[in-house]
């Protein structure tokens, strides 16, 4: 069924890095929801694998002493979508994880694998990008922190070196505190489908709730890699938190993306989606902010 040359079981992340050095053509496998498909269809037939699925530490989700949220890269989509810390502080990431595949994929697939493969359609990628996530890369020498904005190089290619494993995802406190976000995935089916376009927005309002103090917008499948709409963010920062902000975003967003034609959808349709989804996400994010402030003052 699966043409695999050899599987090496890692006892730790350091051991996994050592195995990768010893086997320069080997690939990491965790949940396997992407890797096994490539092996079965022949793309990676006869490959060597370093298995990290049995490791437990990289599954933890916790709040660090500085208030940052640390998500182990081996945390499954299911555990991310149901985690109490994330549901309280980053519910939009829970929604993004819950939109991935079906129940079986969410039980197997990991958040680390979702962004390690470098694909633009990864369901959690745009939300992590919108929250300025930091990525922890680990090898036999130790760990280094890489901003997610530097993680993606080109379609399917990341800045991970061959002997490095994505071990954790860190969301700084300043990126999520008093922020509320929304993720919308547009696909032909509600489940088990790859996004035609995904949009993630989070905002922070001024103390009087009348102005957008800070906006973050990111897209998946709007370019060869997940992309931040930085020009649109700049135009939104300081604008009124009302319907006029929706049109500012919709009018600016096409300058930030590089949508393409594919068998799933045309470039024109993706551009139309980008404008409509940013309107809907921004409207909902503003509503979440206002409702949160009302609840806090009650």
N, C-alpha and C positions, 0 to 999 in steps of 0.2 A: 504493500500500500504506500509506504513512504520510503524513498530511496535515500538512506542516511548512511554515510560512511562510518561515523563514530559519534558517540555521545560521551562527554566528560562531565561528571557531576561535581560542581563546585561546592566546597565546604564553607566558603566565606567569599566576600567580595574580593579580598586580596588574592585568595586562591583562584578565583575566576579570572582575575587579571593575569596571574601567572600562567594559567592554562592558555589564555589568548596569545601570550607571548610565545609559548611553546608550540602553538598551532596557529600560525599566521593567517591561515585561510578559514579559521573557524568563526562561527557566528554565535552570539548570545541568544539563548531562548529562555523565556520566562513563562508567560501564559501560553504562548504558541499560536494565538488566534490569527496572526499574520504569517508567521514563519512557516507553519505547517501547510498553509495554502500554497505558498511559493514552492515548497518541496514537492507537494503532491502534483502541482501543475508542471513540474519540470524545471522551473526557473532556477532552483537551487538543488537540483538532483545531485546526489552523491556528496553532499556537504558534511562538514564536521560541526558539531554543536557543543557549546558550553552551557550546561543547564544550571540556572540559578533559581529555579522555581521553588526549591525546598528551603531556601533561606528565609528566616523569619524577621530579622531586624529591619530590613528595608520595607516592611509592610506597615510600620507604625505611623500613626498620624498624631501629632502633638503640637502644643504651643511652647515655643522656646522662651527663655527668660526675658528676651528683648521684645516679646510679643509677636514675633514672626510665627507663622504656621509652617511646620515642616511635614511634608507628605512623603512617606517612603515610596520609592519608585515601583515597588512590587505590590503596592496597594491595588486591589482590583477595582474595576469600575463600580461594582456593587458596593464595596466597602467605602469608596469615596462618596457615592451617592447617598449613603445612609449614615455616614459618620456624624455624630452629634456636634463635634467642634466645627466641622465644615457647614453643617446645616444652619448653625447659629451665625457664623462669621462670613461664610462664602457660599450661600445657597445657590448662587448662579453656577458655581463649579459642580455642585451636586446635580443640577439640572443638565449640565453638559455631559457629565459622566453617565447619567441615566438615559441619554439619547443615543448612546453607542450600541449598535447591534441589537440583539435580543437577549433574553435572560441568560442563555448559555454563554454567549460572548461576554456579557458583563460579569459573569461569575469567574471566567477564565482570564480575560484580557486585563492588562495592567495599565495604569496611567503612565508609567515610565515607558512601556513599550509603545504607547500611543504617540508619544512625541519623539522617541528614539529613532523611529523609522523615517522621520523627516518628511512625511507626506502632508500636503496642504489641507487635506480633508479630515485630518484627525479631529475628533469631536471636542477634546479638551484643549487643543492647542491655542485656539483664538482667545479663549477665556484666560488661560495662563498668560498669554502675551499681553492681554489688556490689563492684567494685574501686575505687570512688571515682575514676573516670577524670576527667581534665580535658581539655577540648576547646579546640583552637586555632582561632579564627575569624580569617580574614584578609580585608582589603579594601585599597583603594588607599592608605590612610593607615598601614597596618601590621597588627599582630595583637593580639588580646586573648585571655585565657584565661578560660574559663567552666566551672565545675563541671558535670558531666553532670546533676547533680540540678536544675540551673537551665535545662537545655537544652530539656526537654519542657514545653510550656505546656498543650496540650490535644491531643485526637486529631488527628494529622496536622499539628500546628503546633508549631514550635520557636522559640527565641529568636534564631535567625539573622535578621539584617536582609537586605533584598533584595540589597544590594551585597556581602554577606559570603559567603565560601566556607569550609566546614569543611576546614581544611588538615591537621590532625594530631590524634591522640588520644594523650594522655600518661597513663601509669599510674605514680604515685609509688612509689618504692622501698618506703616504709613500708606501702603497700597490698598488696604482693605478697610481700615478704620473709618467709620462714618460714611462708607461708600455702599451703594446699592447697585446691583447689576442685573442684566437680563441677557440670556442667550437664546437665539432662535436659529434652528436648523431647518432649512428648506430642502426637502427630498421628495421624490415621487411617491414614496410610501412612508407610513408613520414609523415603521420599525424595519430593522435588517436592511437598511439602505444607506449608501454613501451620500453625503451632503452634496447637493448641487451648489449651495452656498450656505455658509454659516456666518452669523454676526453676533459679536459679544460686545456689550456696552456696559460700562459702570461709571457712575457720576457721584460727585460730592457737592451738595448745595451749600450756599452761604448760610450764616446763622439765621437770617430772616427768611430763608427758603425761597427768595425771589430770584436768585442768580445762580447759575452753574459755576461753582468755584473751580471744579476740575472735572474734565471728561476724559475717558479712555475708550477707544473704539478699535476693535480688531476684527479681521475677516479671515475665514478659511475658504479656499477654492476661489479666491479673488486674485490669484497670482500663483506662481510656481511654489511659493512657500506662504505660510500664514503671514499676514501683513497688518501693521498698525496704520490707522488713518490719522497720521499726525497733523496734517494740514487742517483736516476737519476738526480735530481736537482743539487746535489753536483758535479756530474761529468760534468754537462753542464756549471756550473758557471766558467767563465774564459776561456771557449773554444771558438774557432773561430766561427763566425756567418755565417757558410756556410753549404754545404751539409754534411760535416764531422760530424757536430753536430747532424744531423738526425740519423746517424748510432750509435753515442754514446748513444743517448736516446733509440733507439730501442733495442740495446744490453743490456742496463742496466735495462729496465723497468720491465722485468719479475721478478726481485728480489724484486720489490716493491709491487706487487699485489698478490692477492690470489683468482684468478678466480675459478669458480665452474661449475660443470655440472648442467644443468637444462633442462626442456622441451623446453626452448626457444633456447638454444645453448649449445654446449659442452665447456668444459674447454679449450681444444686445440684451438677451434675457437675463444674464447674470448681472449686467449693469442695472437693469430695471429692478431686480431683486435687491441689489445692494442699497439702492435708494429707498425702497419700501421697507426693507428690514431695519435699516438704521432709524427710520422714522418710528417704527413700532417698538424697537428696543429702547430708544431714547424716551418715548412717551411712557412706557412701563417703568423704566428706571426712575424717572421723575416722580411718578405715582408712588413707587416704593419708598422713595426718600420722604415724601410728604406724609405718607401713612405712618412711617416709622417715627417721625417727629411728633405727630399727633398722639401716637401711642405712648411715647415717652413723657409727654406733657399731661397725659390723662391722670 
